Amino acid sequence: MSKNTPVDSVVTAWWDYGYWITTLGNRTSIADNATINQTRIETIAKMFISPEEEGWKIANDLKSDYILIYVVGQNCLL
């Protein structure tokens, strides 16, 4: 992240990843493990679970440059 984004980048992610974004990625995070602003965490959660158009509007309102999404997939063949 620190090598592939501008220095003044702001990143939105679920709060679990905010500390990593700040310390390892050297970028500003909208929320991290120290965020006590419950409203901010609720807004991010709503962004992720809302229908696409509503989530996109919330993302734009947060004014971050990037949204980090962690996706895990598994293929189980029986």
C-alpha positions in Angstrom: 0.0 0.0 0.0 2.8 2.4 0.9 4.4 1.8 -2.5 1.3 1.8 -4.7 -0.8 4.7 -3.4 -0.1 8.4 -3.0 1.2 9.5 0.4 -1.9 11.4 1.3 -4.3 8.5 0.5 -7.2 7.7 2.8 -8.5 4.2 3.0 -11.8 2.8 4.2 -11.9 -0.8 5.5 -13.6 -2.7 8.3 -12.0 -1.5 11.5 -10.1 -4.7 12.0 -7.7 -3.8 9.2 -7.4 -0.1 10.0 -4.4 -0.6 12.3 -2.6 -2.5 9.6 -3.4 0.1 7.0 -1.9 2.8 9.3 1.2 0.9 10.6 2.2 -1.4 7.7 0.7 0.6 4.8 1.6 4.0 6.2 -1.7 5.4 5.1 -4.6 7.1 6.9 -7.5 4.8 7.8 -11.1 5.9 8.3 -11.5 3.5 11.3 -9.1 1.3 13.2 -9.0 -0.8 16.4 -8.8 2.4 18.5 -11.9 4.0 17.0 -14.5 4.7 19.6 -16.8 6.6 17.3 -19.6 4.0 17.1 -21.3 6.0 14.4 -18.3 5.8 12.1 -18.1 2.0 12.5 -21.9 1.7 11.8 -21.5 3.8 8.7 -18.8 1.6 7.3 -20.8 -1.5 8.1 -23.8 0.0 6.4 -21.7 0.7 3.3 -20.6 -2.9 3.1 -24.0 -4.5 3.5 -26.2 -2.0 1.6 -27.5 -2.5 -1.9 -24.9 -1.3 -4.4 -26.3 2.2 -5.1 -26.7 3.0 -1.4 -23.3 1.6 -0.5 -21.7 3.6 -3.3 -23.3 6.8 -2.0 -22.1 6.1 1.6 -18.6 5.3 0.2 -18.5 8.7 -1.6 -19.7 10.5 1.6 -16.8 9.0 3.5 -14.4 10.8 1.1 -11.7 8.1 1.2 -9.5 7.4 -1.8 -9.6 3.6 -1.5 -11.9 0.9 -0.1 -10.1 -2.2 1.1 -12.2 -5.4 0.8 -11.0 -8.7 2.1 -12.6 -11.6 0.1 -12.1 -15.3 0.9 -13.3 -18.0 -1.4 -13.3 -21.7 -1.1 -14.0 -24.5 -3.5 -15.0 -27.7 -1.9 -15.2 -30.7 -4.2 -16.9 -33.6 -2.6 
